[in-house]
Amino acid sequence: MALSAADPRFAPAACPDPRDALRRATAAHHAEVDAALPLSKPSPSLADYHAHLQLLAQWVALLQALPLDEPRLAREAAALADDIAECERLLGLPSKMPEAFLGTPGPGAIPDGFAWGVAYVIEGSRLGGQVLYRRLADALAPHPLHYLQGAGAQTGAHWRHFLEALRAALDTPERVQAACQGAVWAFEKLLQLRGASRRAEACRA
């Protein structure tokens, strides 16, 4: 993705609040991701959850190749690996690492604030995971769906604390703009991965 200050999605003057700016910049991508993920099916199976986790694990591995928030990404990778292992145990599948994504991982020079946009997408996905957990907990039992549970009852409070830190960090129009770029880039990489996984599924069919 070319990073351009001319892109109206990232225009800082129109987006004084970081959260509002990020929501505007990513609205279309967010909707596309929600419709594309394996768990978007009306009645997803445990195999769909496994595919969902594998996709996210690939995405997090790609993000880990960049100088972003290493502790946050390491926690994500560990939580995903645990739920993937439980899926494979319940489904009787051999344990294997997610296939590597061979696309170009980096956006080039990373502007100040970019990592906060990526973190916004990650933290938002954990908040959305709570909604999925409530919908799927009974249907996919006995899998505990730990990844979707996030921080459990504290997920909402964790999100609010994250937004406080986000607003404190993105204290200039330039940083807000960079965060919007980071969030859009993160969504685009996830969509690229989903497209690659769909093509692989079609080849196996």
Secondary structure as the mmCIF struct_conf table of DSSP 4:
data_model
#
loop_
_struct_conf.conf_type_id
_struct_conf.id
_struct_conf.beg_label_comp_id
_struct_conf.beg_label_asym_id
_struct_conf.beg_label_seq_id
_struct_conf.end_label_comp_id
_struct_conf.end_label_asym_id
_struct_conf.end_label_seq_id
TURN_TY1_P TURN_TY1_P1 ALA A 5 ALA A 6
HELX_RH_3T_P HELX_RH_3T_P1 PRO A 8 PHE A 10
HELX_RH_3T_P HELX_RH_3T_P2 PRO A 12 ALA A 14
BEND BEND1 ASP A 17 ASP A 17
HELX_RH_AL_P HELX_RH_AL_P1 PRO A 18 ALA A 36
BEND BEND2 LEU A 37 LEU A 37
HELX_RH_3T_P HELX_RH_3T_P3 PRO A 38 SER A 40
BEND BEND3 LYS A 41 SER A 43
HELX_RH_AL_P HELX_RH_AL_P2 LEU A 46 LEU A 63
TURN_TY1_P TURN_TY1_P2 GLN A 64 ALA A 65
BEND BEND4 LEU A 66 LEU A 68
HELX_RH_AL_P HELX_RH_AL_P3 GLU A 70 LEU A 91
TURN_TY1_P TURN_TY1_P3 GLY A 92 GLY A 92
HELX_LH_PP_P HELX_LH_PP_P1 LEU A 93 SER A 95
HELX_LH_PP_P HELX_LH_PP_P2 MET A 97 PHE A 101
BEND BEND5 GLY A 103 GLY A 103
BEND BEND6 GLY A 108 ALA A 109
TURN_TY1_P TURN_TY1_P4 ASP A 112 GLY A 113
HELX_RH_AL_P HELX_RH_AL_P4 PHE A 114 LEU A 136
TURN_TY1_P TURN_TY1_P5 ALA A 137 PRO A 142
BEND BEND7 HIS A 143 HIS A 143
HELX_RH_AL_P HELX_RH_AL_P5 HIS A 146 GLN A 149
TURN_TY1_P TURN_TY1_P6 GLY A 150 ALA A 151
HELX_RH_3T_P HELX_RH_3T_P4 GLY A 152 GLN A 154
HELX_RH_AL_P HELX_RH_AL_P6 THR A 155 ALA A 169
BEND BEND8 THR A 172 THR A 172
HELX_RH_AL_P HELX_RH_AL_P7 PRO A 173 ARG A 204
#
